[in-house]
Amino acid sequence: MKVIVGLGNPGAEYAKTKHNVGFMLVDAMADRLGVDGWKEWKQALVCEARIGTEKVLLVKPLTYMNESGRAVGPILSWYKLEAEELIVAYDDMDIPCGTVRIRRKGSAGGHNGIKSILAHLGSEDFSRVRIGIGRPLTGQTVVRHVLSPFAPEDVPRVKVAVDCLLPAVECIVTEGIDMAMNRYNPRKEKKKKELPSPPAAELKAEEEEHA
């Protein structure tokens, strides 16, 4: 069994904010899987589904972002699951808006929701699915940035990112995190190796030969 958690804040006032892209992804996953039986349990909204032959639990914590671990920890404990069975989707300011990154594990990177989950699980060995929201504008605080809606020009970028990550999350569940990272993480462009310039004397000889 896998637990797929989207991080965000409950309430209509936060629904379209950058901090709620994790909720957006989990909602889109529920639509993709054709399930809508959300119920409140363990300080979260949860919904059971299947991806292939694997049972999954979709989760949206109701604890507010900074206390996400208070919902995630008890859910894993109830099912007697290890951290490796957890997939967490959330916003990331350190990558451009609409960019996606998938990681096997790691630190919180300054994200308070992840900090809370790490504190409650005592392990960083869970899969991360990150959606870029970009950095705050000059003079804008981090809080105002993450709790504001996306700019109109960024809305389609985020939709494309979410659509891209739906099969990526399914891949994590059915084929493993390594396959998903290899298949869905953006490729890094390799810089072309420049050949050294020939010595000036060699260039002059070549010019005289073709004169």
N, C-alpha and C positions, 0 to 999 in steps of 0.2 A: 504494500500500500504506500502511496505517496501523498504528502500533504502539500498543496500548492497555496501559498499565502500571498495575497496582494496587500501591500501596506498603504495606509491612507488615514484620513480622519472621517468619522461618521458625521452625517448631517448634510442637508441640501446645500448649505452655504459653502461647503468645501468640495462639492461633487465635481466641479470642473477646474479645480486648482491643480497646479503642477505637482503638488505633494501627493495627489491622489491617482497618479498614473498606475500605481499597483492595483488599486481597486478597479480602474478601467480595464486593465488586462484580464483580471479574474472574471469580471462581468462579461467581457468578450469571449472568454473561454467557456463560460457557462452557456452562452448563446451558441457557440460553435458545437458544443456537445449536446445541445438540446435539452438542458436541465434548468429548472427554475424553482426547485423546492427548497428555497432558503429558509433556514430556521435559526433562532438565536440559541447559542449553546457555548458555554465556557468563555463568556465575554467576547463572543464573535458571532458573525453571521456565517453559517456553514451550509454546504450543499454537496451531496454525494454524487459522483459520476464515475464513468469508466472511460479509460483511454486504452483501446485495444482490450487486452484481457486484464489490465491492471486497474484495481479500484483506486480512485483518487478522492480526496476531500478538498474542496475549494473553500478558502477561508478569507474573510474580511474582518480583521479585529475591530472591536467597538471600543477599545481602550484609549483611543487617540494615539497618534504616531509615537510619541515619546515613551509610551508604556506598552508597545506592541508585544513584548515578551510575556506580559501577564496573561495574554490570550494564547500565544503560540506554545509556550512551555507546557501548560496543563493539557493541551490537546495532544501533543506528542506523548506525554506521560500516560494519558488515558489509553492510547492505542499501543503503548509500550514500543514506541518507535525510536530509532536512533536519529541523530541529526542528519545523517546521510540521506534519509528519506524525505527531507524537507527541501522545498523549492520556494524561494522568496523573490517576489517581483517588487521593484521600488524605483523611485526617481534618483537621478544622479546629476549633481551640478557640475561635476568634473569632466563631463563629456558633452559635446554639442547637442543641441535640442534635436530630438528625433533619431539620434544615434543609439545603437543597442550594443550591449556587452554581456556576455555570459561567462561566469567564473565558477570554478569548482568550490572555492572557499576563500577566506581572506579576512582582513580586519574590517572594522565598521567604516573606515574612511570618512569619519566625521558625521555619518548619518545616524541620527538619534534612534530611529526605529530599529536599525540593525544593532546598535549598541545595546538596546534593551533585550533583544532576542539573544545576543551573545551572553549577556549577564544571566538570563534565565536558563539557557541551555548548558552553559559552561563549555561550549564547543563552537568552533568556527567552521566545522566540516559540513556545511550545507550549501546547496547550489544557489547562486545569485543570478538573477535576471534583471539587468539594469537598463533603464530608459533615460536617455539624456534629456535634461531640461535646460542646460546652459547656465552660465554665470549671471548673477544679478547685474542690472544696468549700473552705470556709474552713479554713486550716491544712494543706491537702493539697498536696503538691509536684506540679509538672507531670509529673515522671516517674511518680510513683505514679498520677496521674490517667490518663495515656495508656496505661499498662500494666495497668490494671485492667479487668475486664469491665463491660459496661453494666449500670446499675441495671435491675431487672426492668421498671419502668414505661417505660424508654427503649428496650427491645428492640423492641417493635412499631413505634415511631417510626423506628428505624433501618431496619427491614425495609421500611417504606413508602418511605423515602428511596431505598434501593437499587432497589426495584421501579420507582420513578419515573425513576431515572437510566438504567435499561437502554434504554428507547426514546430517551432523550436522547443517550446515547453513539452509538446507531445513527444518530441524526439528524446528529450531528457528522460521522460518516463519509460519509453519503450526501448531505446537504444543506448541510453547512458549519457552522462554529462560530457564525456570526451568527444563523442560523435557530434553532439549538439554544438559544442564550442568550435569544432573543426568546420562544421557545415554552415553555421549561422553567424559567427563572429566576423566582422569586417576584415577583409584581407589588408595586410600592410603592404603598400607599394614599395618594391625594392628599388633603391636608387641605382641608376645605371653607372657602372664603373667607367670612369673616364680614362682613356688611354693617354699615357704621357706624350707630350709634344716632342717631335723629333728635334734634335739639336739644330741650331741655325745653319751651320755649315752643310748639314744634310739637306735642309730645305733649299738652300741656294744651289747645290749640285743638281737636285731634282728639277728645279726651275730651268737651269741651263740645259739639262738633258731634253726637256720638252719645248725649248725655245724654237 
